[in-house]
């Protein structure tokens, strides 16, 4: 690997990630905060705003809304809202041009005025109705996680850091690919929020942050144990022990439908038991993450023995 790796965190990242999590309804059954979190958050929102979120689409504009988080003067949700209020259409386009040139990404062609109005309203209401009420412990924990990773960067390899933070993402070096930005997130666990901008990959990774009862086994460890309690997932692990395989090869080996196979692979991936190999934006194959299996016994005994 010859690309750069950067770790970042500021509260506005989790502001966006929490909103992303709520809007992304198809993932509600997969995230560790559901279904209780979804219901409690829904109860906090006005009917009018809830309707807006229900209709909101995560299209190309949404990806550019994330890109603006790279502005140095946007640190909090309030900063982002103020930025949208006070930046002219011309200056906003200028910011996009600068960011897109740095990351070798296409310059947006949507209307700047409409973008500002839509996202200013969206962000203002989410901040007022949800994010301000969220426990401050979430961002404190994510800040601490980021500090740990920054310290580890001084003595660990790029391969090791990417492996540990993403629990199994592997990025092949391709032409024009120069950096990975890794940002810890809490709300979308155990999934990652993943963006590819030209020469840069931004991964808001599922941070190992648990704020619940310490007498209960942490969700990640429980998820690993559950993922291993199914014969077809064990067959996948045994098959991948022979070497990396594509999705179609795994489907043929299991002789199950693509949908069922994908569900099994997703559970193994979210448990950190598989490597997912990417070539640019394309996921090309999977392999077994053997050292994660070896950690299962340690994690279980650590919980039992206290």
ABEGO torsion letter per residue (X at the ends): XABBBBBBBBAAAAAAAAAAAAABAAAAAABAAOAAAAAAAAAABBAAAAAAAAABBBBAAAAAAAAAAABAABABAAAAAAAAAABBAAAAAAAAAAAAAAAGBBBBABBAAAAAAAAAAAAAAAAAAAAAABBAAAAAAAAAAAAAAAAAAAABBAAAAAAAAAGGBBBBBBBGBABBBBBBBAAAOABBBBBBBEABBBBBBBBBBBABBAABBBAAAAAAAAAAABAAAAAAAAAAAAEBBBAAAAAAAAGBBAAAAAAAAAAAAAAGABBBBBBEABBABBBBBAAAAAAAAAAAAAAAAX
